[in-house]
Amino acid sequence: MIHRYTILTLLTTGMLRLHAQYCTPSFVNGCFDWHNQGMTLGTINWTAGSDCYYSDFTNLSTNMVPGVPEPMSVTSGNWTGCAVWVDLDNSGSFEDSENLYYSYVGGSPSYTYNFAITIPANTPAGNYRMRVIAPWGSDGYLSTNTNGYGPCGNYQYGNFNDFTLAVLGGSTGLAGLSPQGGLLAGPNPCADQLTVHVPADAVVTRILVTGTDGRIVRDLSPVAGARTVSIDLSGLAAGPYVLQVFDGDRMRTMRVVKQ
């Protein structure tokens, strides 16, 4: 028999986890020209608006495949650094181990950091908060935080922005993808949903699935910059098919089997 106090405790702790509030870094002198100006990652192509204090962009998300590096670029204002954090355990806080990138180079009037982030291969499927922080100069870079710019530090100038990463896992994660012809796609064999991971160096304009007789059964035009594409194979007869991914004048092919 569960005691009423136990039920109350479970409900209370559950609500606390459900409504966990992320920390907020402080920038005592504001943001002005020292802030994130733009960020691209997968299907996210974000440009800052006129309010550099607004930080919650978690309505913007992109798919990530665990274990696969994903190119990312962040443009920051005058002599501003860059750090990327992801709450990989969905605890409502950022630990040192969840810092995926940090650097300070800077420039005037802006500087673009180009790099790649990798979600650890054992990360479960789900949505995760990503924080991109842009403190001014080396302010805080040599702080006690072992990863440079902390996600919750106190800075003179700068800002931060939060986004959402939709991590694919299980049958759609890297473990379920088969490499062939420069492609990663899976699960293969596939019952319904086939996930295609677009190579980082590819600019894909069209994806086809054809029968062995050349008949087109699926025809997609991916969103520009998409690194993962889901193809619905439900309704197709069981058997072999050919996946064709068009990258400019190049075509990558892969044999897939519908169960």
Secondary structure as UniProt FT lines:
FT   HELIX           4..18
FT   STRAND          26..27
FT   TURN            28..29
FT   TURN            32..33
FT   STRAND          36..41
FT   TURN            42..43
FT   STRAND          44..47
FT   TURN            52..53
FT   STRAND          56..64
FT   TURN            66..67
FT   STRAND          70..76
FT   TURN            78..79
FT   STRAND          82..86
FT   TURN            88..89
FT   HELIX           96..98
FT   STRAND          99..103
FT   STRAND          111..117
FT   TURN            121..122
FT   STRAND          126..136
FT   TURN            137..142
FT   TURN            146..147
FT   TURN            151..152
FT   STRAND          154..155
FT   STRAND          158..167
FT   HELIX           170..172
FT   HELIX           174..176
FT   STRAND          178..180
FT   TURN            181..182
FT   STRAND          183..186
FT   STRAND          193..197
FT   TURN            200..201
FT   STRAND          204..211
FT   TURN            212..213
FT   STRAND          216..220
FT   TURN            224..225
FT   STRAND          228..232
FT   TURN            234..235
FT   STRAND          239..247
FT   TURN            248..249
FT   STRAND          250..258
//
